[in-house]
Structure formats: C-alpha cells, structure tokens
C-alpha cells in the first residue's frame, strides 16, 4: 500500500527524512597526486616513528651534556653530520660533531649548541663566554610526534594540503577515496534563456545552473552535467528519464509549485521516482520536493527562485552528498545576529548574512535581507545564511543561530 506523501513538514523533519535515505557511494584507489580534495575511505596509520630518529633542529655542534655539566667549554671536532647521511658518533665526551638542521643526532651526543654561540680557535670549537646550554636542547626526539602504527587520519577526512603531507609521511603512494557521484542539474522553464543568447522582454536569464554547479564544484563534485528544459510534459519526461538513467543524482530547479506549468512532480512520479516529501515549512524554499528512485538514487526538485534554489542546495543537498561520500560530520558553526530580524513564526527562516567582526569578542552574522526569493543580486558579498527556527517571530541582535556557508 502506497503511503501519502508528507506535506508541509518542518525543516528538521525534512533533514531527517533525507538522512534516512542517504545513498553511500563506493570507494576507489587513486595515486597520491590525484587524492587532493577527496574523502578518505580508510584510516591512515603511521609507517614508522616520526621523527624516525633523534633529529637535529638547529645548525651547530652536537655534544654530550655530561661534558657541559663537568664544565667543558671547548671541544675537538670529530666530523660533520649532514642531513640524509647515516649517523656518525663521538669516541669520547671531549669531542663534538658539526650538525645540520634535519640530520640524525650523532651517537654519544644528546645536546646541540647553535652555530651562532660558537667560535673556532686553535683547531677547537669553543662555546661563547657566558652561554649556558640546556641538556637535550634543539633535539626532536624519535617518536615524539607519533609512533609507528598510530592513526594519522581517520576515514571521512577531506584531503587538503595538510592531509597530503600526512599521507606522504604515512608512506602512501595511493589511497582509497570515495567515488564522487555523477550529478545532473536540470533547470526548467520556458522563460529561461542562457547567458549570451538573444533574450526577449518577457524572458529571464538562467542562473540556477551556474550557482548550483559552482557550489557543488567547490565541494569537490566535478562530474556535473546541466540541461535547460522547457515546460513541456513530453519533453520533460523524455529528457529527465535519460538524465536519471545516466546519473547517480538528479537535481532539478523549477516546476515544483502548484502552477499550471509545474510539471516536475508528476513527471517524476511517471518515471517511478518515489516522493518522500513535498513542501517544507521554510522561507525561502517552501515547495522543496525530495524522492528516491527504485534503486535508492536521490532526486531533489528545488524551487525555481534563485535564492530558494541555492539555499535548499546548501541546507539539504550538499549535506546529503557529503554523507554519501562518507565524509566526517563537521561541527555546526553558530554566530550571533548582528541586527534584529522579524520572521513568520510558522516558518523556519533562512537569512543571508555577512560575517563581520563585532564590538564584543568575536564574529557576528549581519543580516542581508533579499527583496524577494528571486533577488539573487542581494547575495553578492554574503558568506552564507543563518537558520532561524520555526515558532517565534522576533529574533533580537545577539541571538545565536546556525550558520551555513555558501
């Protein structure tokens, strides 16, 4: 028996329904050079101790601290320890070895004297008058960063510049990362015209595909195609069927409200996509639609107004895709409102903001209200939006709200 599609659910209910139907994509192995930006699908453990030897951290000489404690101020040079060379050693505590930053600490020594604290006289190396060395100084001890076998990175980590270095330290030449899904972006509407093409007075420029594609690519989703379709039921069914068959994720914008030409919900139903919910008590973006194919692939139908479309993508679609990659859950960022905001109590409200330094002790979210949900130009210079919960109308300056970055 087919259950009725939930209508006008809360923001939290919509998030929970999407989370429960998250599809997890497989992993594949890539060479280390191709791993940047990927999501790790395996834990990374240390190949060996780091540092793998007692490492010198200052150019100078290596000596035995016991000799310094006994009052010795001059030493017999016994060689030079270069970085990347096997360890030398002293034969007795009256000797020293010149050392370079990054080299192995020579055997028999445990303290490094910086080169600027030294002088050479009569074939011997002398400490500067009045200089007192601390035993063990300028030595990075073996294993003090981590030990062989320690976990360096957890599955779910996104690979950035620091993580690339850690993978290298871990001795990895390849690594398992999540396979990003292929995504079809579909903009619908007879009124839409691509940039650069002739346009009539009654038409508007298509912008949703550009904004949604940019947000996806910034999160590492590069396998994206875009289609602009007319409000024709036959064309919609034919083209959406082909795109759905050839992509892992389908993201549509427009055609999901209650108008005569809003054919998307009926088209998806005809294609066998199960509707999970339609309409969320939120502003902007009330007509949001979500469903899944028979094999669990997600389908999002976003409102056509540009602000609504981008807000819904950031609030719902991107977190779903990140979970599907196995990405670790990131802590929620929260900021104080820099000015009061009035909302409709029956709706959760997403307010564009610019992050600014405030007069207190941190950063505030300064509201940048749009004229309408089609006023995309008002988003210029904003950093994201805050979520103001359903159930109250007045949110004073200083109210702490969840923040979502574009």
C-alpha positions in Angstrom: 0.0 0.0 0.0 1.4 3.4 -1.0 1.7 5.9 1.8 0.6 9.5 1.3 3.5 12.0 0.6 4.2 14.2 3.7 3.4 17.8 3.0 4.4 21.0 4.9 6.8 19.3 7.2 9.4 21.1 9.4 13.0 21.7 8.5 14.2 19.1 11.0 11.7 16.5 9.6 12.9 17.2 6.1 16.5 16.8 7.1 15.7 13.5 9.0 13.9 12.0 6.0 16.8 12.8 3.6 19.3 11.5 6.1 17.4 8.2 6.4 17.6 7.7 2.7 21.2 8.7 2.1 22.9 6.6 -0.6 26.5 5.6 0.0 28.8 5.6 -3.0 31.7 3.2 -3.4 35.4 3.8 -2.9 38.2 3.6 -5.4 42.0 3.8 -5.2 43.9 6.8 -6.6 47.5 7.8 -6.9 48.5 10.2 -4.1 48.9 13.0 -6.7 45.2 12.6 -7.5 43.9 12.4 -4.0 43.6 16.2 -3.2 40.0 17.2 -2.4 38.8 13.6 -2.0 37.2 12.0 1.1 39.2 9.3 2.7 37.6 5.9 2.9 40.2 4.2 5.0 42.2 5.0 8.2 45.8 6.0 7.6 48.4 4.7 10.1 52.0 5.7 10.6 54.5 3.8 8.6 57.1 4.3 11.3 58.0 6.6 14.2 58.0 10.3 13.5 60.6 11.6 13.6 62.2 8.2 12.8 65.4 9.2 14.6 66.6 11.8 17.1 66.6 14.8 14.8 68.7 17.9 15.0 66.7 21.1 14.8 69.5 23.7 14.6 72.8 24.1 12.8 75.7 23.9 15.2 77.5 21.1 17.1 76.3 18.0 18.9 77.9 17.3 22.3 77.3 15.2 25.4 75.5 17.1 28.1 77.6 15.4 30.7 80.7 17.2 29.3 79.0 20.5 29.7 77.9 19.6 33.3 81.6 18.9 34.0 82.5 22.4 33.0 83.9 21.7 29.5 83.8 24.8 27.2 85.9 23.6 24.2 85.6 20.5 22.0 87.6 18.6 19.5 85.8 18.5 16.1 85.2 14.9 15.0 83.4 15.3 11.7 80.3 16.7 10.1 76.8 15.2 10.2 74.9 16.1 7.1 71.1 15.7 6.7 70.3 12.4 5.0 73.5 10.7 6.0 74.0 7.8 8.3 74.7 8.6 11.9 78.3 9.4 13.0 79.4 9.3 16.6 81.9 10.7 19.1 84.6 8.5 20.7 84.7 10.4 24.0 83.0 13.3 25.6 85.7 15.8 24.7 84.6 15.6 21.0 81.9 17.3 19.1 80.4 16.8 15.6 79.2 19.6 13.4 75.5 19.0 12.6 73.0 20.4 10.1 69.3 21.0 10.7 67.3 17.8 9.9 70.3 15.5 10.4 70.5 12.5 12.6 71.8 13.2 16.1 75.3 11.6 16.3 75.8 8.7 18.6 77.1 9.6 22.0 75.6 13.1 21.9 72.4 14.5 23.3 72.6 18.3 23.1 73.0 20.8 20.2 74.8 24.1 20.5 73.7 26.7 17.9 76.4 27.8 15.5 76.0 31.5 16.5 77.1 30.5 20.0 80.4 29.0 18.8 83.9 30.2 17.9 86.8 28.4 16.3 90.3 28.8 17.9 93.4 26.7 17.6 91.6 23.8 15.8 89.0 23.5 18.5 85.4 24.6 18.9 84.6 26.9 21.8 81.3 27.9 23.4 80.6 31.6 23.7 81.5 33.1 27.0 78.6 33.1 29.4 76.5 30.8 27.3 74.7 28.0 29.2 73.3 25.2 27.3 70.2 23.3 28.4 70.7 19.5 28.3 68.8 18.0 25.3 68.2 21.3 23.6 67.5 21.5 19.8 66.8 17.8 19.5 63.5 16.5 18.1 63.2 13.1 19.8 62.4 10.0 17.9 58.6 9.2 18.0 57.7 12.4 19.8 55.2 13.3 17.0 53.7 9.9 16.7 54.6 6.2 16.9 54.6 3.5 14.3 51.1 2.3 13.8 49.4 5.4 15.3 46.3 6.5 13.3 47.2 9.7 11.5 44.0 10.3 9.6 40.5 8.8 10.0 38.2 7.6 7.3 35.9 10.5 6.4 38.6 13.2 6.4 38.7 15.5 3.4 42.1 15.6 1.9 43.6 19.1 1.8 47.2 20.4 1.8 48.0 19.2 5.4 46.4 15.8 4.8 48.5 15.4 1.6 51.6 15.9 3.7 50.4 13.4 6.3 49.7 10.8 3.6 53.3 11.3 2.4 54.6 10.9 6.0 52.5 7.7 6.2 54.4 6.3 3.2 51.3 6.1 1.0 51.7 6.1 -2.8 47.9 5.5 -3.3 44.9 5.8 -1.1 41.2 4.8 -1.0 38.8 7.7 -1.6 35.1 8.0 -2.2 34.0 7.9 -5.8 32.1 11.2 -6.3 28.6 10.7 -7.9 27.7 11.9 -11.3 25.1 14.7 -11.0 22.6 16.0 -13.5 21.5 19.6 -12.9 18.2 20.4 -14.7 16.7 23.9 -14.9 13.1 24.0 -16.1 11.1 26.9 -17.5 10.0 28.4 -20.8 11.1 31.8 -19.6 14.8 30.9 -19.1 17.5 31.9 -21.5 21.2 31.0 -21.2 23.7 33.9 -20.9 25.0 35.1 -24.3 21.8 34.2 -26.2 19.3 36.8 -27.5 16.6 37.5 -24.9 13.1 38.9 -25.1 11.5 41.4 -22.7 9.3 38.6 -21.1 12.2 36.2 -20.6 14.9 36.0 -17.8 18.5 34.7 -17.7 19.1 31.2 -16.4 21.3 31.4 -13.3 20.4 28.5 -11.2 22.6 26.0 -13.1 25.6 28.3 -12.7 25.1 28.9 -8.9 24.3 25.3 -8.1 27.1 23.9 -10.2 29.6 26.3 -8.6 28.5 25.3 -5.1 28.9 21.6 -6.0 32.3 22.0 -7.6 33.6 24.0 -4.6 32.8 20.9 -2.5 34.7 18.6 -4.9 31.8 17.4 -7.1 33.1 17.7 -10.6 31.1 15.1 -12.5 28.2 17.5 -13.4 26.1 18.0 -16.5 23.5 20.7 -17.0 20.3 20.8 -19.0 17.8 23.5 -19.6 14.3 22.1 -20.4 11.0 23.7 -21.5 7.8 23.4 -19.5 6.6 20.7 -21.9 5.4 17.4 -20.2 6.6 15.2 -23.0 10.0 16.8 -23.3 10.4 16.8 -19.5 9.6 13.1 -19.2 11.8 12.1 -22.1 14.9 14.2 -21.1 14.6 13.7 -17.4 14.3 9.9 -17.9 17.5 9.9 -19.9 19.4 12.0 -17.4 18.1 10.0 -14.5 19.2 6.8 -16.1 22.7 8.0 -16.7 23.5 9.9 -13.4 23.7 9.0 -9.8 22.0 12.1 -8.5 19.3 14.3 -10.1 18.9 17.9 -9.0 16.1 19.9 -10.7 15.1 23.6 -10.1 11.7 25.0 -11.0 8.4 23.4 -11.8 7.6 22.1 -8.3 5.0 24.5 -7.1 1.2 24.4 -7.7 1.0 26.3 -11.0 -0.5 25.0 -14.3 3.0 24.6 -15.7 4.6 23.0 -12.7 5.0 19.5 -14.2 8.0 18.2 -12.3 6.3 16.2 -9.5 4.0 14.4 -12.0 6.9 13.8 -14.3 9.0 12.2 -11.6 6.0 10.1 -10.5 5.6 8.8 -14.0 9.2 7.8 -14.1 8.8 5.7 -10.9 10.6 8.1 -8.5 9.1 7.7 -5.1 8.2 11.0 -3.5 9.4 11.2 0.1 8.1 14.7 0.9 6.8 17.8 -0.9 6.9 21.2 0.7 8.7 22.3 3.9 7.7 24.9 6.3 10.5 27.3 5.5 11.2 30.6 3.8 12.6 30.7 1.2 12.1 27.3 -0.4 8.6 26.0 0.7 8.0 24.0 -2.4 11.1 21.7 -1.9 10.5 18.2 -3.2 12.6 15.1 -2.4 12.3 11.5 -3.6 14.3 8.4 -4.5 14.4 6.0 -7.4 13.7 2.3 -7.1 17.4 1.7 -6.5 17.8 4.4 -3.9 19.3 7.2 -6.0 18.3 10.6 -4.6 16.3 13.1 -6.6 15.9 16.7 -5.4 13.5 19.1 -7.0 14.3 22.6 -5.8 12.2 25.7 -6.1 12.9 27.8 -9.2 13.5 31.1 -7.5 17.3 31.6 -7.4 17.7 32.3 -3.7 15.4 29.4 -2.7 17.3 27.1 -5.0 20.7 27.8 -3.7 19.6 27.9 0.0 17.9 24.4 -0.4 21.0 23.0 -2.1 23.3 24.2 0.7 20.9 23.2 3.5 19.8 19.8 2.3 21.5 18.5 -0.9 25.2 19.2 0.0 25.0 17.5 3.4 23.3 14.5 1.8 26.0 14.2 -0.8 28.7 14.6 1.8 27.2 11.8 3.9 27.0 9.6 0.8 30.8 10.0 0.4 31.4 9.0 4.0 32.6 12.5 5.0 33.0 13.0 8.7 30.3 15.2 10.2 31.5 18.7 10.7 30.7 20.7 13.9 27.9 23.2 13.4 29.0 26.8 13.2 27.0 29.3 15.1 27.1 33.1 15.2 25.3 35.9 16.9 23.0 38.0 14.8 24.4 41.5 14.2 20.9 43.0 13.9 17.4 42.0 14.8 15.3 40.0 12.3 11.5 39.7 12.1 10.1 36.4 10.5 6.9 34.5 10.1 6.5 32.3 13.2 5.0 29.4 11.3 8.1 29.0 9.1 11.8 28.3 9.6 13.6 31.1 8.0 17.0 31.2 6.2 18.5 34.7 6.3 21.6 35.6 4.1 24.4 37.1 6.2 27.8 38.6 6.0 30.2 37.6 8.7 31.7 40.6 10.4 33.9 41.4 13.4 31.7 42.8 16.2 32.4 45.0 19.2 32.3 42.1 21.6 34.7 39.2 21.4 34.2 37.5 18.1 32.3 37.4 14.8 28.6 38.3 14.2 26.3 37.4 11.3 25.0 40.6 9.8 21.7 40.0 8.0 21.5 40.9 4.4 17.7 40.6 3.6 16.7 40.0 0.0 13.9 41.9 -1.7 12.3 38.6 -2.8 13.5 34.9 -3.2 14.3 35.9 -6.8 16.6 38.7 -5.7 19.9 36.9 -6.3 22.0 40.0 -6.6 21.4 40.7 -2.9 23.6 37.7 -2.1 26.7 39.3 -3.5 29.2 39.7 -0.7 27.4 37.4 1.7 29.1 34.4 3.3 26.1 32.2 3.7 22.9 32.2 5.7 21.7 31.6 9.2 18.8 29.3 10.1 16.1 30.9 12.4 13.9 28.2 13.9 10.2 27.9 13.5 8.0 29.0 16.4 8.9 32.6 17.0 8.7 35.9 15.1 11.3 38.2 16.7 15.0 37.4 16.8 16.9 40.1 18.5 20.5 41.1 17.8 22.7 38.7 19.7 20.5 35.6 19.0 22.8 32.7 18.3 21.9 30.9 15.1 23.2 28.0 13.0 25.3 29.2 10.0 25.6 27.5 6.6 28.4 28.8 4.2 27.7 29.1 0.5 
